[in-house]
Amino acid sequence: MNLEKALAGNRLVLLDESALIGMRLIGGEETTGFVSDMIDVFLTDALVCMQDMTCGHEAGDLRRIQGAANTLQLSAAHMGAETLAHVCEAIEEASRAGARGLCGEMLEACQEAYTRTEEALRDWS
C-alpha cells in the first residue's frame, strides 16, 4: 500500500516545524546542535522500530508490531512528523485488531513516510 492510499484523504503535513522550533527554544541558542542531536536520535530509534515492525510481521507477532508502532508513533508525534505518526497509529490499530495482512501492507506506507520524514528532518537541521 502506498502512502497516499494509507493516508486516505487525511490532510496531514509531513513535518510540523513548530515542534522543532519548540525544541530549539528549549535547547537555547547556546546549544545549536541540540535539535540536530534530537533528530539523529529520533532517526536512529525510528529505524529500530521499523525493523521491529518488519520482524514482527515476518514472525506473525502482532504484539511486537503493535509495540514498535506505538513507540514510533509517539516519537514521530513529538518530532512533528505528523504523516509518519498517523501511519504508525494505523498500524498499531490494525495489529490490535489482528489484521496481520493489513499491517504488512501498511509497513510499505510506513517506510515511505519514514523516508520522506528523514529527508525533511535532514533538510531542517
Beta strands, then each sheet from edge to edge (+ up, - down):
end
